[in-house]
Amino acid sequence: MDTNEVSKLVEFAAQLYQKGEGKGTELNILEKSILQQALEGISLKDIKYGTYKQGSINNKAASLWKKLSSVTGTDINIRNVREELEEFQKQRSQPPTIPPPHSPSQTQPELNGHTNLNGKNHQTLSNGQTPSKEPAFIESHDLIASEIGINNGNNRNGNHSHNLNYANSDQADDLKRQLYQSSETNNSENQTIEDSAPDSTAEESSPSSQSFPLENYAPPPINSAQKWHNFINFIKPGVPLLVSVGILGSLFSLSWLASWYGVTNHLKGQLPQAKVGYRVALKLNPLSPSAHYNQGLMYEDQRDFTRAYQEYEIAMEGGLVAAYNNLARLDIIWKKDYTAALDRLQKALPLTEEQTLKYDIHKNMGWALLKLYRHAEAKAHLQDAIKLTPERAPAHCILAQVLEHQQDNKGALFEWKQCLAYASNYKPDETIWIGMAKQRVHSLEDNNEE
């Protein structure tokens, strides 16, 4: 197993724990290092990490195997960890089963209580508007898997409303013909078409946490015919289901399938295929907040901040609270408009009770306030973020800078060490935090000795 494969498997395990038993918290850097060395074939007695003694490493390794066992449902230890994680990763990479849509006669679940695939609650806005119900990413690229339904189309300010502009019936008929024609062709050819875009590497960071510019991501182009063939192959298993419940003509259902295709490929880092899914979803449902939001994330991954900003604005008008946060983050790192960022975040904060999103809003408010030299307010928001999720690095890293501005070197040293403890080498922005933290810890410790 080469270094790249090891890194991908470590990141897969970390995300698996974060979205399962971790409930939003990640494996820390020591646990990731132990896992990486174990996957490289290093025996437990030979695993090293900094100045940690062997007994501490052994205890942390035992805790790590327990965590991984809890999320995989198998008894994991250093001897079988590679085999079990590879098998679990293989199972997870299988195409998802498409859930049956709700019929109009069904009673909709209570919207304040429905959860996404990662077990996180998704809320109704304070003015009664519900978030978008197609698959969507939230701040950490998690998938919102909510029931199929039609967004009410009101903008969050309540000044006016609009109906969703669905595609006309001719477009629906064209898409149905493509579905059946492709199905017949594929059955006769009996061949498998594979996506040629590369898998995302472990170094790809979540768009929401990007604090610094990353390398451009430019997958090799795929011809249009192949993109469509891949899309049709993806949704083809769901066609009999749609026919059986009599809603093949429902453009919303087709839009939902297209969004799901886009999200699935986006999570794999296959941006050309993701673009096809989002484009189809928006043709069928042009005002879908979640499709615009997802497309914004895709543009941001490609470093096209202008288009990403535009897509987030549309999603925000559609009532997607996470879009406020992403716009504010771009205001900070791209437009350098810290006042605008703060204004957006102040509007977004009372609109959500979801812990991960609240953390990101508090963290970004602290960041904007730091840039505005309002250090006392920045400190308060960053401490609020840390209370919500103490094992995420960014708030610690920003709080350390605030405390240095306040001449609290002892507090700053503690926060820089916390930043180092929780930052991940697998996220480019946090790699930058790690470099900064090491420099500041060294400098502050030298000052203390003097």
Protein Blocks (a to p, Z undefined) as FASTA:
>chain_A
ZZklmmmmmmmmmmmmmmmmnnopacdfklmmmmmmmmnopafklpcehjbcfklmmmmm
mmmmmmmmmmnopacdfklmmmmmmmmmmmmmpccdddddddfkbccddfklcccfkopa
cdddfkopacdfbdcddfkopacdddddddehiafklmaccddddddfklmmmmmmmmmm
mmmmmmmnopacddfbdcddfklccfklmmbdcdddddddddfklmmmmmmmmmmmmmmm
mmmnopmmpmklmmmmmmmmmmmmmmnopaklmmmmmmmmmmmmmmlmklmmmmmmmmmm
nopaklmmmmmmmmmmnopaklmmmmmmmmmmmnopaklmmmmmmmmmmmpcbfklmmmm
mmmmmmmmmmnopaklmmmmmmmmmmmmmmbfklmmmmmmmmmmnopaklmmmmmmmmmm
mpcfkbmklmmmmmmmmmmmmmmmmmmmZZ
